């Protein structure tokens, strides 16, 4: 199933002096005269050692012309990898750059330092564009030629991305890291919060950082152990990672936290339950077409509605627009987006007088849901909870049925969104 992430972006307010701003990636360069690092006795026994994994993430106001600015994210990655075996050469003879939500590749350069210290600059034109690499979206893949055992591959790339309020940095490797560095920059009036998992040290604002224009959150780790995936294990969820989010806009308020679980509940409530009187009428007509006896118990009604929907409608993860997201469009086309099918279920259960709560959670094999850190990156998959029967339904999974939801969504927390009616106005309450 394709991951579902709906991101609600708050307007960023603040006076930006574009002429005084300079993206942080322009201040980061490799050492032109760098020599090979000396390995420890343990590192010499490793097939490969990641000497440095340096990442820079910056929220930045680009000049959009006519005195206007556009908020974007710049993301930089600087890698140095020591190659001790043929396997490591095969593993690192290409650089894979994910291009999802990327506006442009700003910079790419690579070089190889041989075991005798000679520096070989790589040709950055040897690139292949792949629309959907391994079902993970578009990638640019650069081939690195002439690399040998005993040397070090080094590369730096920067991408300019569509701004997002939330992000995750994963450190997934079968090889050990000697050093990991992560810097998150933002304009002075934008404050990020971040949390580290699975052995990484705390990320925080450095005491010695003093800049009138920017904020910084920084994390540094040394000697981080990598490991191979094991079949049936929650390998990805066990790798080190950092979650970060846009938490405060101090030009508006220093104390009001943004993008909270309550904000998420209101946002998804509006997405799911905002349907027109015509949509409601069509859902009631569809429910009558199912010919479910009024005396039928709740569980049986739930099962019949689910069976009908999963037998008559197909979910297309790439579908967008009214034909796939409105009740009328779905009934007409028999096709739905993931959000659209949840809206259809909600309208049908309302017609059947069955109370539900929308639930959003994550794949526990990818990352365990952390209710203590309100990052919307955890809101990946929909479930429907029935408080009257204390059971669940997976609306977007064709092969599961009521009471038997996919195992990767079980045994963890999720955001439960209860619909509340007050004075004829509907709102969402999250817990």
PyMOL commands that set and color helices and strands:
alter all, ss='L'
color gray80, all
select helices_A, chain A and resi 18-20+24-27+41-44+86-91+133-135+235-238+261-273+277-289+298-312+322-325+327-333+338-351+376-378+407-409
alter helices_A, ss='H'
color red, helices_A
select strands_A, chain A and resi 48-65+68-83+94-98+102-113+119-121+127-130+139-143+152-162+166-171+176-187+190-197+214-224+240-249+314-315+335-336+357-361+381-386+391-393+415-422+425-430
alter strands_A, ss='S'
color yellow, strands_A
deselect
rebuild
show_as cartoon
